Amino acid sequence: MARLVRTLLTIALLLGAAIATYIYGRDYVRRHPQDFPWTRLTLRDPIGPFTGRKLAALASDTPQCRMLLRDADAADEPAPARQSGPDCGYADGTRLVAREGEASFSPAGLVTSCPVAAALTIWEQQVLKPAAARHFGSQVTAITHAGSYSCRRIYGRDYGNFSEHARANAVDITSFRLADGTRITVLADWSGNSSKSAFLRNVRDGACSLFATTLSPDYNREHRDHLHLDLARRGEFGGSLCS
């Protein structure tokens, strides 16, 4: 049933986009590219209903992904390919490097797939920055992570599908530090009605519009201390998982 609902929703969005093009014309499409599935993605466009799908599609076009990062003035750098077995490794590794005045990832040297790097660029600019300003009147200076690449199956089991971490196509975020020294952790601050809790839920909700999978402590106990973000490919009508 859920799959049918997602399929019908996608069809409705496509029909809506076609109707909008007919009613408003090409100029509307040019000024609102984020609202249409066939327009070219840029990392500066506002987040729209098809942004996440366009980001996931970059997995099959690494040159395009790297060009988008350059066009967005991202400082991220290509990383050497890695292969740890038939089900583990990546060819589009991207080392995340902060520009001056932007949030850095800690520990430094984080490598993700190129699409995840592109999604994180949008997330920082259009989700993290506004949320920090709104809740704290400050800005995020550091994003603490628990890694991206790990050659393992889901939940580290001995059976089942391999995790998106096995292709560096996921990242786990554990905490944030603000310019005023405030530290916000998923483990300590998720629950409750504080500004920290509201901030964490805002950045989780914003990630849901960009990543194919966004998992928080609301999902299960295994995610009690981090936000899991990935760009899994689930097919044309695969939808996303946000919890």
C-alpha positions as CSV (number, residue, x, y, z in Angstrom):
1,M,0.0,0.0,0.0
2,A,2.8,2.4,0.9
3,R,4.5,1.7,-2.4
4,L,1.3,2.4,-4.3
5,V,0.8,5.7,-2.4
6,R,4.3,6.8,-3.3
7,T,3.8,5.9,-6.9
8,L,0.5,7.8,-7.1
9,L,2.1,10.8,-5.4
10,T,5.0,10.8,-7.9
11,I,2.5,10.6,-10.8
12,A,0.6,13.5,-9.3
13,L,3.7,15.6,-9.0
14,L,4.7,14.9,-12.6
15,L,1.2,15.9,-13.8
16,G,1.3,19.0,-11.7
17,A,4.7,19.9,-13.1
18,A,3.4,19.4,-16.7
19,I,0.3,21.5,-15.9
20,A,2.4,24.3,-14.4
21,T,4.5,24.4,-17.5
22,Y,1.4,24.6,-19.7
23,I,-0.2,27.3,-17.5
24,Y,2.8,29.5,-16.6
25,G,5.1,28.8,-19.5
26,R,8.8,28.3,-19.9
27,D,9.7,31.4,-17.9
28,Y,8.1,29.9,-14.8
29,V,10.1,26.7,-15.3
30,R,13.3,28.7,-15.6
31,R,12.6,30.7,-12.4
32,H,11.5,27.6,-10.4
33,P,13.7,24.7,-11.7
34,Q,13.5,22.9,-8.3
35,D,9.8,22.2,-9.0
36,F,10.4,20.1,-12.1
37,P,11.9,16.6,-12.5
38,W,13.6,17.3,-15.9
39,T,15.4,20.5,-15.1
40,R,19.2,20.5,-14.5
41,L,20.2,20.4,-10.8
42,T,22.4,23.1,-9.3
43,L,23.4,23.1,-5.6
44,R,22.3,26.8,-5.3
45,D,18.7,26.2,-6.2
46,P,16.1,26.1,-3.5
47,I,15.2,22.6,-2.3
48,G,12.3,21.2,-4.2
49,P,10.2,18.0,-4.5
50,F,12.7,16.4,-7.0
51,T,16.0,17.6,-5.4
52,G,16.6,14.3,-3.6
53,R,16.0,12.2,-6.6
54,K,18.3,14.4,-8.7
55,L,21.0,14.0,-6.1
56,A,20.7,10.2,-6.0
57,A,20.9,10.1,-9.8
58,L,24.4,11.7,-9.6
59,A,25.7,8.2,-8.6
60,S,25.8,7.4,-12.3
61,D,27.4,10.6,-13.4
62,T,30.5,11.4,-11.3
63,P,31.8,14.1,-13.7
64,Q,28.5,16.0,-13.4
65,C,28.6,15.7,-9.7
66,R,32.1,17.1,-9.4
67,M,31.1,19.9,-11.8
68,L,28.2,20.8,-9.5
69,L,30.5,21.0,-6.5
70,R,32.8,23.3,-8.4
71,D,30.0,25.5,-9.6
72,A,28.9,25.8,-6.0
73,D,32.4,26.9,-4.9
74,A,32.7,23.9,-2.7
75,A,36.2,23.1,-1.5
76,D,35.6,19.3,-1.5
77,E,38.3,17.3,-3.3
78,P,38.3,14.0,-5.2
79,A,39.7,11.1,-3.2
80,P,41.4,8.0,-4.4
81,A,39.2,5.1,-5.4
82,R,38.9,2.3,-2.8
83,Q,37.9,-1.4,-3.2
84,S,37.6,-3.7,-0.3
85,G,35.8,-6.6,-1.9
86,P,33.0,-7.3,-4.4
87,D,30.4,-5.5,-2.3
88,C,32.5,-2.7,-0.8
89,G,34.3,0.3,-2.2
90,Y,33.8,3.5,-4.2
91,A,35.2,5.2,-7.3
92,D,33.7,8.6,-6.7
93,G,35.1,9.3,-3.2
94,T,35.1,13.0,-2.2
95,R,37.0,14.4,0.7
96,L,35.0,17.1,2.5
97,V,37.0,20.3,3.0
98,A,35.4,23.4,4.6
99,R,35.8,26.8,3.0
100,E,36.8,29.6,5.3
101,G,33.9,30.6,7.5
102,E,32.0,27.4,6.8
103,A,31.3,24.5,9.1
104,S,34.0,21.8,9.2
105,F,33.6,18.1,9.6
106,S,35.2,16.5,12.7
107,P,37.2,14.3,12.6
108,A,38.8,15.9,9.6
109,G,39.4,14.0,6.4
110,L,35.9,12.6,6.0
111,V,35.4,10.9,2.6
112,T,31.9,10.3,1.2
113,S,30.5,9.5,-2.3
114,C,30.3,12.5,-4.5
115,P,26.4,12.6,-4.4
116,V,26.5,12.6,-0.5
117,A,29.0,15.5,-0.6
118,A,26.7,17.4,-2.9
119,A,23.7,16.8,-0.7
120,L,25.7,17.9,2.4
121,T,26.6,21.1,0.6
122,I,22.9,21.9,0.1
123,W,22.0,20.7,3.7
124,E,24.6,23.0,5.3
125,Q,23.6,26.1,3.3
126,Q,19.9,25.8,3.2
127,V,19.0,23.8,6.3
128,L,21.8,24.0,9.0
129,K,22.5,27.7,8.6
130,P,18.9,28.9,8.8
131,A,18.1,26.5,11.7
132,A,21.1,27.7,13.7
133,A,20.3,31.4,13.1
134,R,16.6,30.8,13.9
135,H,17.1,28.9,17.2
136,F,20.3,30.3,18.5
137,G,21.2,33.5,16.6
138,S,24.5,31.8,15.8
139,Q,26.1,29.6,13.1
140,V,27.4,26.0,13.0
141,T,31.2,25.8,13.0
142,A,31.7,22.1,13.3
143,I,29.7,19.0,12.4
144,T,30.8,15.8,14.3
145,H,30.4,12.6,12.4
146,A,30.8,8.8,13.1
147,G,32.2,8.1,9.6
148,S,31.0,7.3,6.2
149,Y,32.8,4.3,4.6
150,S,32.5,1.0,6.4
151,C,32.6,-2.4,4.6
152,R,29.7,-4.0,6.4
153,R,26.1,-5.2,6.1
154,I,23.2,-3.3,7.6
155,Y,23.5,-3.1,11.4
156,G,26.8,-5.0,11.1
157,R,25.0,-8.3,10.7
158,D,26.6,-11.4,9.2
159,Y,23.7,-11.7,6.7
160,G,21.5,-9.5,4.6
161,N,22.1,-6.5,2.3
162,F,25.2,-4.4,2.5
163,S,24.8,-1.0,4.0
164,E,25.1,2.2,2.0
165,H,28.2,2.8,4.2
166,A,29.9,0.0,2.2
167,R,29.9,2.4,-0.7
168,A,30.6,5.6,1.3
169,N,27.1,6.6,0.2
170,A,26.0,7.4,3.8
171,V,27.2,9.5,6.7
172,D,26.3,9.4,10.4
173,I,26.1,12.8,12.2
174,T,26.4,12.8,16.0
175,S,26.6,16.5,17.0
176,F,27.1,20.1,16.1
177,R,29.1,23.0,17.6
178,L,28.1,26.6,17.3
179,A,30.2,29.7,17.0
180,D,29.4,30.7,20.6
181,G,30.7,27.3,21.8
182,T,27.3,25.7,22.3
183,R,27.4,21.9,21.6
184,I,24.3,20.0,20.5
185,T,24.4,16.2,20.5
186,V,21.8,13.8,19.1
187,L,22.2,11.5,22.1
188,A,21.7,14.1,24.8
189,D,19.4,16.7,23.1
190,W,17.0,14.9,20.9
191,S,14.2,14.5,23.4
192,G,12.4,17.3,25.1
193,N,11.2,20.8,24.2
194,S,14.4,22.7,24.3
195,S,15.9,24.9,21.5
196,K,18.5,22.2,21.0
197,S,15.8,19.5,20.4
198,A,13.9,21.8,18.0
199,F,17.1,22.5,16.1
200,L,17.9,18.8,15.7
201,R,14.4,18.0,14.5
202,N,14.6,20.9,12.0
203,V,17.8,19.7,10.5
204,R,16.5,16.1,10.4
205,D,13.3,17.2,8.6
206,G,15.4,19.3,6.2
207,A,17.6,16.3,5.4
208,C,14.5,14.3,4.5
209,S,14.1,16.5,1.5
210,L,17.6,15.8,0.2
211,F,18.5,12.2,1.2
212,A,16.9,9.0,0.2
213,T,17.2,7.8,3.8
214,T,17.2,9.9,7.0
215,L,17.1,8.0,10.2
216,S,17.0,9.6,13.7
217,P,16.4,8.4,17.3
218,D,12.7,8.3,16.3
219,Y,13.4,5.3,14.0
220,N,14.9,2.9,16.5
221,R,17.4,2.5,19.4
222,E,20.3,1.8,17.1
223,H,20.0,5.5,15.9
224,R,19.7,7.0,19.4
225,D,23.0,8.9,19.1
226,H,23.2,9.9,15.4
227,L,21.4,10.9,12.2
228,H,22.0,8.5,9.4
229,L,21.8,10.1,6.0
230,D,22.2,8.2,2.7
231,L,21.4,8.4,-1.0
232,A,20.3,4.8,-1.7
233,R,18.9,4.2,-5.2
234,R,15.4,2.7,-4.9
235,G,14.2,2.9,-8.4
236,E,12.0,5.4,-10.2
237,F,9.2,5.2,-7.7
238,G,11.2,3.9,-4.8
239,G,10.5,7.0,-2.6
240,S,12.4,7.9,0.5
241,L,12.6,6.8,4.2
242,C,12.4,9.6,6.8
243,S,12.0,8.9,10.5
